[in-house]
């Protein structure tokens, strides 16, 4: 029969037992949410930083005429496990008698361990669909969409236009570097005037509905004909001779000019550079509509902004010219050198001035880098204080996702099981 003193010693371990069971039961409930709080933003930041580094690396590769390559993070699956244990260990005293009846106390022991097992799936972006998107020039609708955003029109046009009304925007800079000098100064002069007009709110890019006659109809259309025509954007309508005609309705992109800007110095310069007819309040936007040799252009100018757009690959080639190539790499012939008529080297960074600049440095990773990658023993990075380059890089990241995302490659997916605690 245990003594009163011994019963008292049983009660304290029992209280510890209740507390231990409560702690173990509540720990499992909090592990899931706490695991999400601890891991979600870490994975988010890892995907963001590695995606930016991958894009910058591909830009650098293009400057060195190297082959770009990309891996997409297709899936991240993480499994968290919680292992819990609780035990009571008797602590025996030194007094004589039966040890089974005279242990001094019960010592509780509790243990909790967690295990995190993430699995990351990487898919090579090298299939036919991805390559086709990389080489496909931007559509007129795509350019119009960008002009309606808050991005400066000079940034959009300098990046995505090969030429405007056949005025070159350094066309030989949107591919592997050539020995020939780029033609870009007139384009920049006209685009700066266009940007000044936009800054004052004197130009607006929009669409308007147009109707194109397709010919008269000999017989009255049936209900089925009316339905099919409507699906394709056509409409039956009586013409001025009371005959039934078929018209096509479409949306035409236009640039509208404020009346106060028609006689401004910027509008005169814009018209002079791109051969526009002065005094108009509206110009159509079209793709490859004008004669490239300007043989059939009217003497008083044209009423259209004729665009030749770039593909994403051409844009990346173009911005790669904003790279600071180390002198050592130039001497070793790692990049193509371009010289003028006097034999002086041409600085390709002029075509991306105030648009995109990638710095280079040897030694340790620069502390002021927003994103940096190492290539041929040099660090290449975008400076956090260079807001023009930061904005352009952000735009490239967003549009690269829009233009190349979709069906992933048919090639093998690389799955990486990672373990951690």
BELVEN-V650813 format. One record per residue. N is the residue number from 1. NEAR is the number of other C-alpha atoms within 10 Angstrom. Layout:
<<N,NEAR> <N,NEAR>>
This chain:
<<1,5> <2,8> <3,9> <4,8> <5,9> <6,15> <7,10> <8,11> <9,14> <10,14> <11,13> <12,13> <13,18> <14,15> <15,10> <16,16> <17,20> <18,10> <19,11> <20,18> <21,14> <22,11> <23,13> <24,17> <25,11> <26,10> <27,14> <28,16> <29,10> <30,10> <31,15> <32,15> <33,11> <34,10> <35,15> <36,13> <37,11> <38,11> <39,13> <40,11> <41,11> <42,12> <43,12> <44,10> <45,11> <46,12> <47,14> <48,13> <49,14> <50,14> <51,17> <52,19> <53,18> <54,19> <55,21> <56,22> <57,20> <58,19> <59,26> <60,29> <61,17> <62,22> <63,24> <64,18> <65,16> <66,13> <67,11> <68,14> <69,13> <70,15> <71,17> <72,17> <73,17> <74,14> <75,12> <76,14> <77,10> <78,16> <79,12> <80,15> <81,14> <82,13> <83,11> <84,14> <85,12> <86,13> <87,12> <88,15> <89,11> <90,13> <91,11> <92,14> <93,11> <94,9> <95,10> <96,7> <97,8> <98,8> <99,12> <100,8> <101,12> <102,17> <103,17> <104,17> <105,19> <106,20> <107,15> <108,15> <109,13> <110,14> <111,11> <112,13> <113,10> <114,14> <115,13> <116,16> <117,14> <118,15> <119,16> <120,15> <121,16> <122,18> <123,19> <124,18> <125,21> <126,16> <127,13> <128,12> <129,16> <130,17> <131,14> <132,13> <133,17> <134,17> <135,13> <136,15> <137,19> <138,17> <139,15> <140,16> <141,11> <142,12> <143,19> <144,18> <145,12> <146,18> <147,19> <148,13> <149,10> <150,7> <151,13> <152,14> <153,22> <154,19> <155,21> <156,17> <157,22> <158,22> <159,25> <160,24> <161,23> <162,24> <163,22> <164,23> <165,24> <166,20> <167,22> <168,19> <169,26> <170,22> <171,17> <172,20> <173,24> <174,24> <175,18> <176,19> <177,23> <178,13> <179,14> <180,14> <181,18> <182,18> <183,16> <184,19> <185,15> <186,15> <187,22> <188,20> <189,14> <190,22> <191,24> <192,17> <193,20> <194,20> <195,18> <196,16> <197,22> <198,17> <199,12> <200,10> <201,12> <202,18> <203,21> <204,16> <205,19> <206,17> <207,16> <208,10> <209,9> <210,11> <211,14> <212,11> <213,15> <214,13> <215,11> <216,15> <217,14> <218,9> <219,7> <220,9> <221,13> <222,9> <223,9> <224,8> <225,12> <226,13> <227,13> <228,13> <229,17> <230,13> <231,9> <232,10> <233,11> <234,20> <235,20> <236,20> <237,15> <238,13> <239,14> <240,8> <241,7> <242,8> <243,12> <244,18> <245,18> <246,20> <247,21> <248,16> <249,16> <250,14> <251,11> <252,15> <253,19> <254,19> <255,17> <256,17> <257,21> <258,15> <259,13> <260,8> <261,18> <262,16> <263,12> <264,13> <265,12> <266,20> <267,23> <268,18> <269,19> <270,21> <271,20> <272,15> <273,19> <274,22> <275,23> <276,23> <277,17> <278,18> <279,15> <280,14> <281,14> <282,16> <283,19> <284,18> <285,22> <286,17> <287,15> <288,16> <289,13> <290,18> <291,12> <292,12> <293,8> <294,11> <295,8> <296,9> <297,13> <298,12> <299,9> <300,10> <301,14> <302,19> <303,18> <304,22> <305,22> <306,22> <307,24> <308,21> <309,24> <310,23> <311,22> <312,23> <313,20> <314,25> <315,23> <316,23> <317,24> <318,31> <319,29> <320,29> <321,28> <322,25> <323,21> <324,18> <325,21> <326,16> <327,9> <328,9> <329,13> <330,12> <331,10> <332,8> <333,11> <334,15> <335,18> <336,13> <337,16> <338,17> <339,14> <340,11> <341,8> <342,6> <343,8> <344,9> <345,13> <346,15> <347,14> <348,22> <349,19> <350,13> <351,22> <352,20> <353,13> <354,15> <355,22> <356,25> <357,24> <358,24> <359,17> <360,20> <361,16> <362,12> <363,8> <364,9> <365,16> <366,18> <367,9> <368,12> <369,17> <370,16> <371,20> <372,24> <373,21> <374,17> <375,12> <376,8> <377,10> <378,17> <379,19> <380,27> <381,26> <382,24> <383,19> <384,13> <385,11> <386,16> <387,14> <388,15> <389,22> <390,19> <391,15> <392,19> <393,20> <394,13> <395,14> <396,19> <397,16> <398,10> <399,13> <400,17> <401,10> <402,10> <403,15> <404,17> <405,14> <406,10> <407,10> <408,19> <409,18> <410,13> <411,11> <412,9> <413,17> <414,15> <415,15> <416,12> <417,13> <418,11> <419,12> <420,9> <421,9>>
